[in-house]
Amino acid sequence: MNPGLISFDIFDTLLTRGYMRPVDLFLELGARLGEVGSFQGQPKDFQRERAGAEVRARGKVASGEVSLDQIYTELASVMGWDDRSMRRALEMELSLESETLYGVSAMRRRVADERGSQNRIVFISDMYLPSKFLQEILGREGFFSEGDRVFVSCEHGCSKGDGRLYKRVAMELGVDASGWRHYGDHVRSDGVIPRRQGIESVRVDECSPRRAEVAALKIPDPVGLRSSLLAGALRRARLSSADQSEGFRSAFTLGASVAGPILFGFVEWCLTNARSKGLKKLYFVSRDGQILARIARVICAAWDYGLEVCYLYGSRQAWHPAAIDRFSDKEFGWVFAPERYLTLGQVFDRLGLDRDTHSAFWRSRSIGLDVNMASELRREAGQWLLSDPVRSEIERVSLKKRELALLYLRQEGLVGSDDWGMVDIGWAGNLQKSLARLVGGSESGGKKRFWSFYFGLITISVDAGYFPRMSYWNDPGAGGADILSINQAMFEILTAADHGTVTGYQARGSRIEPVLAGQINQAAVDWGLEAFQAGMEACALCLVKALKINRIHPGDYRAFAKEMFASFYASPLREEAELLGSFAFSDQQVESRFDRMTPRWGSWETLLGIVDYRRRPIGWWPEGMVARRFSVPLWSYLFARNAWRQRRGLKSEADRPQDF
């Protein structure tokens, strides 16, 4: 395209506010005016008066386009303000606008690209704010350069909506529609109207509210400010990525708009409860704890919880075998999990048994180490593990693992103190038991009592006195049915880490270091984990900045998060299903088998998966499969399943219990 004129709508295209509803700015303004004695009522009263003054002012001019001065002249007559009081209130509104307005990161590149093509740049808006003020904000946010122009409806007595503001721009600049391109968000005033005049129109809808933002607005709030701030903060997080690559933006947006809001509530809940119990340290256990610890550090930096946030390298594979004192069938719960897929080789690896030493016995019986074990073989393997020579070897290996694990735990401050708790994603809570056996056994042989905070738990432990624990997403006392019914694999993916699982510990110089299955979780990194985690961290940063003292009750926040997640799970966007469904996930302690939640099945595979759950991958997400590629059999299955649930009064985000 030859150099020409490029115009940008200002609000909700280049700039947007921290409040999701623009009129909610008047709530904050009313509160501030109350603090300085200029207004005696409630914030909602001022919001009503400010909005009414604007309506009355517009009704007094033929064009309907009024300035902020005209609005405040009308408002002053109602409030009984003198000129000085009116000017102070007006300046306070401009100051608040300046505080809350911010630039859309992705649009900076768009403006720069158009400017780089030698196009002339103008900014236009149907707005009561003065052009000088808007020019300053546009300059601050990296949009305005010398030679650009700002056209505002209140200063020209015409608007984009009636089409005359475009004509005024053309007249003042001496241009016509040829070579003119306009960017904006409004379907009519930025789309239909300019196209009627021959101007090319480009729709920009990044600022339009998305799923999480809409759900946030439903949070109960007598004033209405908290829900608007939360929704606005979620929008700001989503818009904060300046990276234009499609892969990065998709992963970033998924983190900022889905995972981030959910995990923020969980982490804040952990910090609040840890502080209430007098704890000084909170250990976030790998690998789920990696992003949770990053979110916790963001929250603690903004809101003083008086807690030290620590990242602890641990895992089922590292702690369960190390916690064995005398091996018995009580250990079979983790040794032979999960039920759907497990091989003898994996059992050997979990217990530290040498494959070469023992494989001959099983080969002589025509049983391979890499074949999925049926229930009969599991029972036979269990009896073999309890035989004296094998059990003795397991206990010898366990002793060596325990010595190194204890050195690491002592080094990290878990041994000899009682002022700490641990955070884990959860489900069964067995990791806490193994950790307690380790740190408790190191001193008196008893059990170590410490608090654990979980995202979700299936049941309350029979040893609850020794293993005090709390669950965020559900009440385990109700039986854990709501946790069994959610897709637990999805939450494991949301908390994926950039390193491999911890397999044990080793001495390196004077320190004990974790042994990782891989220094880099390459599959997750290639998938887009860096951008995904960056989105979650951006979400936390925006939330703590926006909410400040306007905290939302944890119960209300959790209800919002559940509603948002249920909406996402049931009706994902295609790009969301594509991205999340392509993550290679394993539920095994020794990761050797990976599944994807939305496999690309053909019609026959789909039918087999519908009728036989054993053919489905771990974390099967049929709603995501339909979003990726429409399937009549799968859509029919979902329709029938949801109808059945409604008839029975069920509400669930997943199809059936997962194997964890």
PATOR-186692 format. One line per field, with one value per residue (C-alpha): x, y, z; residue in one letter. Coordinates in steps of 0.25 Angstrom, whole numbers, plus 5000, padded with zeros to 4 digits. Example, Ala and Ser with C-alpha at 12.3 -4.5 7.8 and 13.67 -1.06 7.14 Angstrom:
BEGIN
xx: 5049, 5055
yy: 4982, 4996
zz: 5031, 5029
aa: a, s
//
This chain:
BEGIN
xx: 5000, 5005, 5007, 4994, 4986, 4985, 4975, 4973, 4962, 4967, 4958, 4958, 4967, 4980, 4976, 4967, 4964, 4967, 4952, 4944, 4932, 4937, 4926, 4932, 4943, 4933, 4932, 4946, 4945, 4933, 4941, 4953, 4944, 4939, 4952, 4955, 4941, 4936, 4925, 4917, 4909, 4913, 4922, 4909, 4902, 4913, 4914, 4899, 4901, 4913, 4906, 4893, 4901, 4907, 4893, 4888, 4900, 4898, 4884, 4887, 4895, 4890, 4902, 4901, 4916, 4921, 4934, 4938, 4937, 4922, 4919, 4925, 4918, 4905, 4910, 4915, 4901, 4895, 4907, 4907, 4921, 4928, 4938, 4950, 4943, 4938, 4952, 4958, 4948, 4950, 4965, 4963, 4956, 4967, 4977, 4969, 4968, 4983, 4985, 4976, 4978, 4989, 4993, 4990, 5004, 5000, 4996, 5009, 5015, 5003, 5005, 5020, 5019, 5009, 5018, 5030, 5023, 5023, 5008, 5002, 4996, 4984, 4976, 4962, 4951, 4937, 4940, 4938, 4953, 4962, 4971, 4983, 4981, 4979, 4992, 5000, 4994, 4997, 5011, 5013, 5009, 5017, 5007, 5008, 5020, 5023, 5014, 5003, 4989, 4978, 4963, 4953, 4938, 4936, 4945, 4939, 4924, 4923, 4926, 4930, 4916, 4910, 4921, 4924, 4937, 4943, 4939, 4945, 4959, 4958, 4956, 4966, 4977, 4973, 4972, 4961, 4957, 4967, 4979, 4972, 4971, 4964, 4966, 4956, 4947, 4933, 4925, 4917, 4925, 4939, 4934, 4921, 4922, 4936, 4934, 4921, 4931, 4941, 4951, 4957, 4953, 4961, 4954, 4962, 4955, 4966, 4960, 4946, 4943, 4947, 4942, 4949, 4946, 4931, 4931, 4939, 4928, 4918, 4925, 4916, 4920, 4912, 4920, 4923, 4937, 4944, 4938, 4941, 4955, 4957, 4951, 4960, 4972, 4970, 4968, 4981, 4989, 4983, 4987, 5001, 5009, 5016, 5021, 5014, 5017, 5005, 5010, 5015, 5002, 4994, 5001, 5002, 4988, 4984, 4993, 4987, 4973, 4971, 4982, 4986, 4973, 4970, 4984, 4985, 4973, 4979, 4992, 4986, 4978, 4990, 4998, 4986, 4984, 4999, 5000, 4987, 4994, 5007, 5016, 5028, 5032, 5024, 5030, 5024, 5028, 5033, 5028, 5014, 5020, 5029, 5019, 5011, 5024, 5026, 5012, 5014, 5026, 5018, 5007, 5017, 5025, 5012, 5004, 5012, 5009, 5022, 5025, 5037, 5034, 5043, 5043, 5046, 5051, 5043, 5034, 5027, 5039, 5049, 5041, 5032, 5044, 5052, 5042, 5041, 5046, 5040, 5034, 5020, 5007, 5004, 5013, 5005, 4996, 5007, 5016, 5004, 4998, 4991, 4982, 4981, 4995, 5007, 5019, 5028, 5039, 5033, 5031, 5046, 5049, 5040, 5047, 5061, 5062, 5072, 5066, 5077, 5077, 5062, 5058, 5062, 5052, 5041, 5046, 5046, 5031, 5030, 5026, 5033, 5037, 5030, 5016, 5004, 5001, 4987, 4981, 4985, 5000, 5000, 4996, 5007, 5017, 5013, 5015, 5029, 5032, 5029, 5038, 5050, 5062, 5054, 5048, 5062, 5068, 5057, 5060, 5075, 5072, 5062, 5072, 5082, 5071, 5067, 5080, 5082, 5068, 5069, 5082, 5075, 5063, 5072, 5079, 5066, 5062, 5051, 5057, 5058, 5047, 5032, 5029, 5027, 5016, 5016, 5008, 5004, 4994, 4988, 4978, 4982, 4992, 5001, 5014, 5011, 5011, 5025, 5031, 5026, 5032, 5045, 5046, 5040, 5048, 5061, 5059, 5051, 5045, 5031, 5023, 5025, 5013, 5012, 5001, 5000, 4991, 4985, 4978, 4969, 4968, 4960, 4958, 4962, 4974, 4971, 4983, 4978, 4983, 4997, 4995, 4987, 4983, 4974, 4968, 4964, 4956, 4947, 4943, 4949, 4940, 4929, 4936, 4944, 4934, 4936, 4951, 4949, 4940, 4949, 4960, 4972, 4981, 4977, 4982, 4995, 4997, 4994, 5005, 5015, 5030, 5042, 5050, 5049, 5044, 5052, 5058, 5066, 5078, 5093, 5104, 5112, 5123, 5117, 5103, 5092, 5086, 5073, 5075, 5066, 5061, 5064, 5070, 5060, 5046, 5049, 5035, 5028, 5038, 5036, 5021, 5021, 5023, 5031, 5020, 5010, 5016, 5019, 5004, 5001, 5011, 5006, 4992, 4997, 5005, 4992, 4983, 4992, 4994, 4979, 4973, 4982, 4973, 4960, 4962, 4951, 4946, 4953, 4940, 4935, 4948, 4947, 4933, 4937, 4949, 4940, 4930, 4941, 4947, 4934, 4931, 4945, 4945, 4931, 4933, 4948, 4952, 4958, 4972, 4971, 4967, 4978, 4989, 4985, 4981, 4994, 5002, 5009, 5005, 5009, 5002, 5013, 5024, 5034, 5030, 5031, 5017, 5010, 4996, 4989, 4976, 4970, 4976, 4973, 4965, 4958, 4943, 4945, 4955, 4945, 4934, 4943, 4947, 4933, 4928, 4941, 4947, 4960, 4963, 4963, 4976, 4978, 4971, 4962, 4955, 4944, 4939, 4953, 4953, 4940, 4946, 4958, 4950, 4935, 4931, 4916, 4918, 4926, 4916, 4905, 4912, 4914, 4899, 4894, 4904, 4900, 4885, 4887, 4895, 4884, 4873, 4881, 4885, 4900, 4910, 4924, 4935, 4940, 4934, 4939, 4949, 4963, 4974, 4983
yy: 5000, 5014, 5024, 5029, 5033, 5023, 5026, 5019, 5019, 5022, 5015, 5000, 5000, 5007, 5010, 5004, 5005, 4997, 4996, 4987, 4996, 5011, 5017, 5009, 5020, 5029, 5020, 5022, 5036, 5038, 5031, 5040, 5052, 5047, 5047, 5061, 5066, 5069, 5059, 5053, 5042, 5027, 5025, 5019, 5032, 5040, 5030, 5033, 5048, 5048, 5040, 5048, 5061, 5056, 5052, 5066, 5073, 5065, 5069, 5083, 5083, 5080, 5071, 5063, 5064, 5071, 5074, 5070, 5085, 5085, 5072, 5078, 5091, 5083, 5074, 5086, 5092, 5079, 5078, 5092, 5094, 5107, 5109, 5104, 5092, 5088, 5090, 5081, 5070, 5071, 5070, 5058, 5051, 5054, 5049, 5036, 5034, 5036, 5025, 5015, 5017, 5008, 5004, 4991, 4985, 4978, 4991, 4998, 4989, 4992, 5007, 5006, 4997, 5007, 5019, 5011, 5011, 5026, 5027, 5039, 5035, 5041, 5037, 5040, 5037, 5040, 5045, 5057, 5057, 5068, 5065, 5071, 5061, 5049, 5053, 5052, 5039, 5034, 5039, 5032, 5019, 5019, 5023, 5038, 5044, 5058, 5061, 5052, 5058, 5056, 5058, 5057, 5059, 5068, 5079, 5078, 5076, 5064, 5049, 5036, 5031, 5041, 5040, 5055, 5054, 5046, 5057, 5067, 5060, 5059, 5074, 5078, 5069, 5071, 5056, 5047, 5032, 5027, 5021, 5023, 5012, 5012, 5003, 5002, 4993, 4998, 4990, 5002, 5015, 5008, 4999, 5002, 5017, 5019, 5008, 5016, 5027, 5018, 5017, 5003, 4998, 4988, 4982, 4982, 4974, 4971, 4979, 4972, 4965, 4950, 4938, 4940, 4955, 4953, 4943, 4953, 4963, 4954, 4953, 4958, 4972, 4983, 4994, 4988, 4993, 4980, 4971, 4982, 4984, 4968, 4967, 4979, 4973, 4960, 4968, 4976, 4963, 4957, 4969, 4971, 4962, 4970, 4957, 4956, 4942, 4933, 4922, 4931, 4939, 4927, 4921, 4934, 4937, 4923, 4925, 4939, 4936, 4922, 4916, 4929, 4933, 4919, 4918, 4932, 4929, 4916, 4922, 4934, 4924, 4916, 4929, 4934, 4920, 4918, 4932, 4929, 4917, 4924, 4918, 4925, 4917, 4911, 4900, 4898, 4884, 4882, 4881, 4886, 4896, 4903, 4913, 4913, 4918, 4929, 4934, 4933, 4942, 4952, 4953, 4953, 4965, 4973, 4968, 4966, 4952, 4950, 4937, 4932, 4925, 4913, 4903, 4889, 4878, 4866, 4855, 4842, 4835, 4842, 4841, 4829, 4819, 4827, 4827, 4812, 4806, 4792, 4789, 4783, 4782, 4796, 4802, 4795, 4808, 4815, 4804, 4799, 4812, 4815, 4804, 4806, 4805, 4799, 4790, 4782, 4791, 4803, 4796, 4792, 4807, 4812, 4803, 4804, 4789, 4785, 4781, 4772, 4764, 4761, 4761, 4746, 4741, 4748, 4745, 4730, 4731, 4738, 4751, 4764, 4776, 4786, 4779, 4785, 4777, 4771, 4770, 4755, 4759, 4770, 4761, 4751, 4763, 4768, 4754, 4753, 4767, 4762, 4750, 4751, 4754, 4764, 4771, 4772, 4778, 4788, 4792, 4793, 4802, 4810, 4813, 4819, 4827, 4832, 4836, 4845, 4850, 4854, 4862, 4870, 4872, 4877, 4886, 4892, 4895, 4884, 4876, 4882, 4893, 4894, 4907, 4902, 4896, 4890, 4892, 4882, 4880, 4869, 4858, 4846, 4854, 4842, 4851, 4858, 4845, 4841, 4854, 4853, 4839, 4845, 4857, 4851, 4838, 4846, 4851, 4842, 4831, 4838, 4845, 4859, 4868, 4879, 4886, 4883, 4892, 4885, 4890, 4878, 4865, 4852, 4848, 4853, 4844, 4834, 4840, 4855, 4858, 4855, 4860, 4873, 4877, 4887, 4886, 4899, 4894, 4884, 4879, 4865, 4863, 4862, 4849, 4856, 4853, 4867, 4864, 4850, 4856, 4867, 4865, 4864, 4863, 4877, 4883, 4875, 4882, 4895, 4894, 4887, 4891, 4893, 4882, 4867, 4860, 4858, 4843, 4845, 4853, 4853, 4859, 4870, 4877, 4882, 4882, 4872, 4874, 4867, 4857, 4861, 4852, 4863, 4877, 4882, 4877, 4879, 4874, 4885, 4896, 4893, 4893, 4907, 4906, 4919, 4927, 4920, 4922, 4937, 4939, 4933, 4942, 4954, 4951, 4951, 4964, 4971, 4965, 4970, 4983, 4986, 4980, 4986, 4987, 4983, 4969, 4959, 4949, 4935, 4928, 4938, 4937, 4922, 4922, 4931, 4922, 4910, 4916, 4921, 4908, 4900, 4910, 4908, 4893, 4891, 4901, 4904, 4912, 4904, 4910, 4907, 4892, 4891, 4897, 4890, 4877, 4876, 4875, 4862, 4857, 4845, 4841, 4832, 4833, 4828, 4835, 4826, 4827, 4840, 4843, 4855, 4860, 4862, 4851, 4853, 4840, 4836, 4832, 4818, 4821, 4831, 4821, 4811, 4822, 4826, 4811, 4807, 4816, 4808, 4813, 4827, 4834, 4839, 4852, 4850, 4863, 4861, 4875, 4879, 4869, 4875, 4889, 4884, 4876, 4875, 4860, 4856, 4843, 4851, 4863, 4853, 4846, 4859, 4863, 4850, 4850, 4865, 4862, 4850, 4858, 4869, 4859, 4854, 4867, 4865, 4876, 4872, 4877, 4863, 4850, 4841, 4839, 4840, 4830, 4837
zz: 5000, 4997, 5008, 5013, 5025, 5037, 5048, 5061, 5070, 5084, 5095, 5095, 5083, 5087, 5102, 5112, 5126, 5139, 5141, 5133, 5133, 5130, 5139, 5151, 5150, 5156, 5168, 5172, 5169, 5178, 5189, 5187, 5187, 5200, 5206, 5203, 5208, 5194, 5194, 5206, 5200, 5196, 5184, 5176, 5179, 5172, 5161, 5158, 5159, 5150, 5140, 5141, 5139, 5126, 5121, 5124, 5118, 5105, 5104, 5104, 5091, 5077, 5074, 5087, 5088, 5101, 5108, 5122, 5126, 5121, 5129, 5142, 5140, 5141, 5152, 5160, 5160, 5166, 5176, 5181, 5177, 5175, 5164, 5172, 5177, 5163, 5157, 5168, 5165, 5150, 5152, 5161, 5150, 5140, 5150, 5152, 5137, 5136, 5147, 5141, 5126, 5120, 5106, 5099, 5096, 5083, 5077, 5079, 5069, 5060, 5061, 5059, 5047, 5040, 5044, 5038, 5025, 5024, 5027, 5034, 5048, 5054, 5067, 5068, 5078, 5082, 5096, 5106, 5110, 5104, 5093, 5100, 5112, 5102, 5094, 5107, 5111, 5096, 5097, 5111, 5106, 5093, 5082, 5080, 5072, 5067, 5055, 5059, 5062, 5072, 5068, 5079, 5077, 5088, 5082, 5068, 5071, 5063, 5065, 5058, 5061, 5052, 5041, 5042, 5050, 5039, 5029, 5038, 5039, 5023, 5022, 5032, 5026, 5012, 5009, 5004, 5006, 4996, 5004, 5017, 5027, 5041, 5053, 5063, 5072, 5070, 5060, 5055, 5058, 5054, 5044, 5036, 5037, 5031, 5021, 5015, 5013, 5005, 5017, 5019, 5033, 5042, 5054, 5066, 5078, 5087, 5098, 5097, 5110, 5110, 5118, 5131, 5131, 5129, 5140, 5149, 5148, 5154, 5167, 5178, 5182, 5189, 5183, 5170, 5170, 5173, 5162, 5152, 5157, 5156, 5142, 5138, 5144, 5136, 5123, 5126, 5128, 5115, 5108, 5114, 5104, 5094, 5086, 5073, 5070, 5069, 5078, 5089, 5090, 5090, 5102, 5109, 5107, 5112, 5125, 5127, 5125, 5130, 5138, 5145, 5151, 5156, 5162, 5168, 5177, 5182, 5185, 5192, 5200, 5204, 5209, 5217, 5224, 5226, 5233, 5241, 5247, 5250, 5240, 5235, 5223, 5212, 5203, 5189, 5185, 5171, 5160, 5163, 5172, 5162, 5156, 5170, 5176, 5166, 5168, 5183, 5182, 5174, 5184, 5196, 5190, 5189, 5201, 5213, 5218, 5227, 5220, 5213, 5200, 5197, 5185, 5190, 5181, 5184, 5177, 5179, 5173, 5182, 5195, 5195, 5194, 5204, 5214, 5215, 5228, 5227, 5214, 5215, 5207, 5212, 5202, 5190, 5189, 5182, 5177, 5168, 5164, 5155, 5151, 5136, 5132, 5140, 5136, 5145, 5140, 5145, 5159, 5159, 5156, 5167, 5177, 5172, 5169, 5158, 5146, 5141, 5154, 5155, 5140, 5138, 5148, 5141, 5127, 5131, 5133, 5119, 5126, 5120, 5128, 5119, 5118, 5125, 5137, 5139, 5153, 5155, 5151, 5161, 5172, 5168, 5167, 5181, 5187, 5180, 5186, 5200, 5199, 5208, 5199, 5190, 5202, 5208, 5196, 5195, 5210, 5207, 5195, 5203, 5214, 5205, 5198, 5212, 5217, 5205, 5205, 5220, 5217, 5206, 5215, 5227, 5218, 5213, 5227, 5229, 5240, 5254, 5252, 5253, 5247, 5232, 5223, 5210, 5197, 5187, 5176, 5184, 5181, 5191, 5200, 5201, 5198, 5212, 5219, 5213, 5216, 5230, 5232, 5227, 5235, 5247, 5247, 5246, 5261, 5270, 5261, 5262, 5252, 5248, 5250, 5240, 5231, 5217, 5207, 5195, 5183, 5184, 5193, 5190, 5205, 5219, 5224, 5235, 5242, 5241, 5255, 5250, 5236, 5237, 5223, 5216, 5202, 5194, 5183, 5190, 5204, 5206, 5217, 5207, 5201, 5190, 5179, 5173, 5172, 5166, 5156, 5151, 5140, 5149, 5138, 5133, 5146, 5146, 5132, 5137, 5148, 5139, 5141, 5132, 5138, 5139, 5151, 5164, 5164, 5177, 5183, 5182, 5189, 5181, 5189, 5202, 5197, 5194, 5180, 5174, 5163, 5152, 5141, 5132, 5135, 5124, 5122, 5107, 5102, 5111, 5107, 5093, 5095, 5100, 5115, 5117, 5110, 5118, 5132, 5128, 5125, 5139, 5146, 5138, 5143, 5158, 5156, 5150, 5161, 5173, 5166, 5164, 5176, 5187, 5198, 5190, 5194, 5189, 5200, 5197, 5196, 5186, 5178, 5178, 5173, 5162, 5158, 5158, 5149, 5140, 5139, 5137, 5125, 5119, 5121, 5114, 5103, 5100, 5088, 5077, 5080, 5094, 5092, 5081, 5091, 5104, 5097, 5090, 5103, 5105, 5119, 5128, 5141, 5145, 5156, 5146, 5133, 5121, 5115, 5111, 5106, 5100, 5105, 5091, 5082, 5067, 5066, 5053, 5054, 5057, 5069, 5074, 5074, 5082, 5092, 5094, 5098, 5105, 5115, 5115, 5101, 5105, 5109, 5123, 5125, 5112, 5109, 5099, 5099, 5095, 5084, 5078, 5079, 5071, 5060, 5060, 5061, 5061, 5069, 5080, 5080, 5081, 5093, 5100, 5097, 5103, 5115, 5119, 5118, 5127, 5137, 5137, 5139, 5151, 5156, 5154, 5151, 5147, 5138, 5134, 5129, 5139, 5151, 5146, 5150, 5160
aa: m, n, p, g, l, i, s, f, d, i, f, d, t, l, l, t, r, g, y, m, r, p, v, d, l, f, l, e, l, g, a, r, l, g, e, v, g, s, f, q, g, q, p, k, d, f, q, r, e, r, a, g, a, e, v, r, a, r, g, k, v, a, s, g, e, v, s, l, d, q, i, y, t, e, l, a, s, v, m, g, w, d, d, r, s, m, r, r, a, l, e, m, e, l, s, l, e, s, e, t, l, y, g, v, s, a, m, r, r, r, v, a, d, e, r, g, s, q, n, r, i, v, f, i, s, d, m, y, l, p, s, k, f, l, q, e, i, l, g, r, e, g, f, f, s, e, g, d, r, v, f, v, s, c, e, h, g, c, s, k, g, d, g, r, l, y, k, r, v, a, m, e, l, g, v, d, a, s, g, w, r, h, y, g, d, h, v, r, s, d, g, v, i, p, r, r, q, g, i, e, s, v, r, v, d, e, c, s, p, r, r, a, e, v, a, a, l, k, i, p, d, p, v, g, l, r, s, s, l, l, a, g, a, l, r, r, a, r, l, s, s, a, d, q, s, e, g, f, r, s, a, f, t, l, g, a, s, v, a, g, p, i, l, f, g, f, v, e, w, c, l, t, n, a, r, s, k, g, l, k, k, l, y, f, v, s, r, d, g, q, i, l, a, r, i, a, r, v, i, c, a, a, w, d, y, g, l, e, v, c, y, l, y, g, s, r, q, a, w, h, p, a, a, i, d, r, f, s, d, k, e, f, g, w, v, f, a, p, e, r, y, l, t, l, g, q, v, f, d, r, l, g, l, d, r, d, t, h, s, a, f, w, r, s, r, s, i, g, l, d, v, n, m, a, s, e, l, r, r, e, a, g, q, w, l, l, s, d, p, v, r, s, e, i, e, r, v, s, l, k, k, r, e, l, a, l, l, y, l, r, q, e, g, l, v, g, s, d, d, w, g, m, v, d, i, g, w, a, g, n, l, q, k, s, l, a, r, l, v, g, g, s, e, s, g, g, k, k, r, f, w, s, f, y, f, g, l, i, t, i, s, v, d, a, g, y, f, p, r, m, s, y, w, n, d, p, g, a, g, g, a, d, i, l, s, i, n, q, a, m, f, e, i, l, t, a, a, d, h, g, t, v, t, g, y, q, a, r, g, s, r, i, e, p, v, l, a, g, q, i, n, q, a, a, v, d, w, g, l, e, a, f, q, a, g, m, e, a, c, a, l, c, l, v, k, a, l, k, i, n, r, i, h, p, g, d, y, r, a, f, a, k, e, m, f, a, s, f, y, a, s, p, l, r, e, e, a, e, l, l, g, s, f, a, f, s, d, q, q, v, e, s, r, f, d, r, m, t, p, r, w, g, s, w, e, t, l, l, g, i, v, d, y, r, r, r, p, i, g, w, w, p, e, g, m, v, a, r, r, f, s, v, p, l, w, s, y, l, f, a, r, n, a, w, r, q, r, r, g, l, k, s, e, a, d, r, p, q, d, f
//
